[in-house]
């Protein structure tokens, strides 16, 4: 008899962990963990681990009643600090599966961070998975899954018992659906925190949400691709993770080792900075700009000297001044006096065809600029 492909997918080639926590409450940074339960599944089979945790604070009465975990039970239990090293070893490098995973992952990430440890596994939420596989159903809580799929609880609101229910649900899904269907759903709902090489979700979260530019690098710091967006964080993430990535994005993500990014304060600044990065770095995956008839390398500069173009990023409220002289983009400053200093410290400007293409029509239409070279700060059209 041939093996069931879906059943084999239930035992993945790389270990995964089904995790559940009990806590003193639901507030990150205030409440603490009282119990951890883990079911690990991999090529070698299934193993279980659990421990009560001393939260070093009283457990509210209603939580004691809900979970059955009392202050007396955790009084002599190890603290999270005492468990952290071994726990991190159990969880690291494994897909982290939990019900309402934001809660469990958030609590563990906060506890590890409190100790100066980084915890960033890829995360799969079984609430989202249930919604993806059963979109017609309205209820996806753990109690609803128990009833709907005939799961067998050994207890409720205890960490290991609830983690085991997730493992049962996982097995049910792989029995009820083909391997290809499950792969599609899993890819859609898994949140990748390790996105590419040393780029993880924490790195992505530091990127500005508004306008900016980015540059991906590969092995030996080779420039791969430069881009721009009015939603920079979202755009960078879309390259590296998600079911809707293009074949180009998939190929690119496999090569990326690090990234640079820069906030530009607006869309014009993003266009200018992207063009300059492409011209200077010559990233392998950017198309070379096509020459066009009508480009005039000797086009006269219509100002007496350098100008600053002010923009405001609607997403962040950030203001920026882009400094241009003789069709050469000199950079972006956060204040007008800094723009003047940027111009004063720049080398003699050389004509940039990309800057000319971006700005010539806009300036002809009356884009408001501020002269820098003649000493006045009054805007002029």
N, C-alpha and C positions, 0 to 999 in steps of 0.2 A: 504493500500500500504506500503510495507516494505521500510524503509529508505535506501538511497543510501550510502553504506559504504564509498565510495570515498568522497561524499559530506560531511559526518560527519567528515572525516579526515581534510577537509578544515577548520573546526572549531575545533582546537585541544583542548585536555583536559587541557593543560597548555597554558597560553597566549603567543602569538608571536607578534612581532612588525615589521612592514614594514616601513623602514626609508629612507628618502632622505634628502640630504643637498645641499644647494647652498653655494658657497664659493667665496673668492676673487681671487682664482687661484687654481692650482693643486699641490703646493709644501708644503709637510708636514713641520711644524715648521716655515714656513714663512707666508703662506696664512692663512686666518681665515674664520670662518663660518659666513655667512650672513643670512641664513634661515634654519630652521629645520622643517620637516614635519614627523608626525608619525601616522600610522594607526595601532591600536592595535586590535587584533582578539583573542577571547577566548570563553570559554563556555558561558559567559554572553552576547556575541554579538560583535559588532564592535563599536569602538570609534575613534575619530580623534583629533589630537592636532597639532598646528603649531605655530611658532613664528618667526618673524624677529629677527635678532641678530645684535647688533652693533659690527662690527669687530674691531673698534678702529684703523682703517686705511682706506685710500681711496679705493674705488672699481674701478678697471681699467675700462676704457670706453668700451672696447669690452665685458667685463663681464656684465656691466650694460645693454648693448644692447642685449646680449643673454638672460639674465634672466628677464630683466625689473625691477630689484632691483637697486635703485639709492642711492647715498650717503644721499640724503634728506630723503628717506624712513627709513633708519636705524639710522638716527642721534639720535632720541629719543627712539629707541628700547632698550630693556635690553641687557646688556653684557652677555657673556657666564657665567661669574662668578655669575651673578645674577640669571641665570637660572639653574645652575649646580645641586643644591640640588634636586629640583623638577624633573629635567630631569633624573638624575641618578635613582630616585625612579621609574620613568616610564619605564626605560629600564632594570633595574636590574632583573635578574632571568628569562628574556624572551629571546627566540631565536631571534637573530638580523638578519633580512632579508633585503638585499639591492642589488641594481644592480651595479655590479663592487664593491662588498662589501669591498674590501681592501681599497678603497678610503674613503667611509663613516665611516667605523669602525676606520681606521687609524686617520682620522681627530678628531673624538670624543675621541679616546683614548689619543691622544696628548693633547687635551684641558683639559681633566680630569686630566692627569698627571701633566700638568702645575699647577694645583691647589692642587696637592698632593693626588688626588683621584684615586683609582684603578677601572678600567673598563675592564672586561674580559668576555663578554657574549659569548656563542656559536654563530657562525656566519654561515649564509647560503647566498651564492651568487647566484642570479637569472640568471646571465650570465652563470655560470657553470651548473645550473639546466637546463636551456634551452638547452645547449649543450648536456647534458646527455640524456634528453628526446627526443630531435630532432637532432641526430648526423648527419643527411644528410643535414641539413641546414648550410649555411656558415655565415649567419649574425645573431647576437644575441643581437645587441644593442636595446635600448628601442624603438626607432622609428620602427625598424624592427618587434619587437613583437607587436606593435600597429597595424601594417598593417596585419601581418600574422594571428593574432588571434582576429581581430576585437575588440580590446580594445577601450575604449571611453575616450580620454583625455579631461579633463576640462581646461587644460593649459599645456604648456610644459616648462621645465626648471624652474618650481616653485616647491618647496619642497613637499607640501602636495599633489598636483596634481600628481606628479611622484610617490609618495608613494602609492597613490590610484591605479595607473596603475599596480603596483606590486601586490597589493591585487586582482585586476581583473585577472591578469595572473595566480596567485595562484589558484583562483577559476576555471579558464579554465582548468588548468592541472588536477585538481581533478575530473572535469566532464569528461575529455577525457581519463583518465587512471584509472585502477582499484586501489583499496587501496593498495594491495600488491606491485604493480609496483611502486606506488608513494613512499611507505616506503623504497623500495630498492634504488631509486634515491636520496631521501632525506638523507638517511644514508650515501650514497656515497659522497655527495657533502658538507655535513655539517662539518664545522671545529670546533672541540670541544676544547674550551679554558679551560673549567673546566673539567679536564680529570678524576680525581679520588680524592675524598675527598679534601684535601688541595693542591693537585698537579694540577697546571694550566699551560697554555701555556707559561707564563712568566717563570715559574720554569723550564720547559723543555728547553727553549731557553738559559738558563744559563749552560746547560750541554755541555761539549766539543764535537765537531763534530767528532773527531778522536777516537783513541783507548782508551778503559777504561772498568771499571766494575761498576755494579750497584747492589743495594740490596733494595728490596721492604719490607716494614714493614706493618703489619696490626694493629688491635686493640691491645691495651696494649703493643705496640711496639714489637709485635711478629715477628721475621724474617719470611718472606714468600718465597722469591725467590731471588737467586743471579744469575747474568749472566754477560756476557762479549760481546764486539763487537768491530770491527774496525771502526764502525760508531755508536758511543755510543748514541748520541742524537736521531738519526733515529730509533735505536733499542728500546730505552725506549718508544718513542712515539708509535711505532707499537704495543707494548703490550697494551697500554691504549686507543687507538682510531683507527678507520678505519674499513672499511667494510670487510677486508680480515683477521680479527683476527680469530684465532682458538677458538674452544670451551674452551680449557685450558686458553687462554688469556682472554676470556670473564669472566670466573669464577674468575681468578686471579685479574682482574681489579676491580671487585666488592668488593674485600677484601682490596685493597691497601689503606693505609692512608698516608704514606710518603715514601720517598726514600732517599738513600745515593748514591753517585757516586764518582768515583775517576778516574782521567786521569792516564794512565799507560805509555804513551810514546811509546807504541809499542805492538805487538801481544803477544810476550813472556811474557811481564809484565802483560798483561790482563789475560793470562792463569794462571800465578802464583798467582795473587791477587784473582782471582775467586776461585781457588781451596782452598786457605787459608780461604777466607770468608765462603765457604761452610763447611769446616772442623770445623771452630770456631763457626759460628752462627747456623749451622744445620737448614737451612731454610726448612720449611715444604714441599714446592713444588719442591725442588730439589731431584733428585734421588740420593740415596747413591751410591758412587763409587763402582764398582764391583772389587773384588780381582781377580788378574790374576796370573797364574803360571809364575814363572820367576821373580816376584817382590822380591827384595832382601833387606830386612830391614837392613841387616848387610853389604850392599854394601860399599866397601871402597871409601872414598872421594879422588878423584885423584889430589888434590892440597894441598899445604902446609898449607893453611889457607883459609880465605874468598876470594871471587872473586866478581868482578862487571862485569855485561854484559851490554854493551851499545846498546841502540836502538834509532831509530829516527822515529817519527810518520810522515808519509808522508802527512797526511791531515793537520796537524798543524805546522809541522816543529819542534816540541818539541823533545828535546833529553832527555833521561832518563838512569839512571844506576841502574840495579837491583842487589841487594846484596844477595849472597847466601853463606852459610857456612855449610859444613857437610850435604848436601842435605836438608838444611833448608832455606827457603826464609825469609830474614830479613826485606825486604821493598824496596822501590824505592826512589831514590834521583834525584834531578834535576841537580846536578853537581858532579864531581868526588870527590872533597874534602868533600862534604856532604855525599857521599857514605861511605867514610872512617869514618866520624863521626857517621854515622848510625851503622856501624859495631862495632865501639868502645863502643857505648852505649847499645848494645844488650846483652841480657842474653845469657847464654851458649846455643848454638844451639842444637835442638833436631831433629832427623831424621824425615823428612816428606815424606811419601810415594808418595803423589801427586807431590811434587817437583821432586823427583827422576824420576817418570814416565815422567814428562814434559821435563826434561833436560838431562837425561842420554844419549839418542840417539843423541841429538843435540851436546852435548859436545864431544861425541865420533866421530862425523863427523867433528870436528875441529872448533866449534863455538869460535869466538875470545873473550877472556876474559881479564880482568885486575886484577892481584893479589892485594889484599889489606893488608893481614897480614904481608907480608915480607917487606913492606916499599917501594916497587918499583911501579911506575905508568906506566911502559912500557907494552904495550899490548903483550899478548902471546897467542899462539894457544894451 
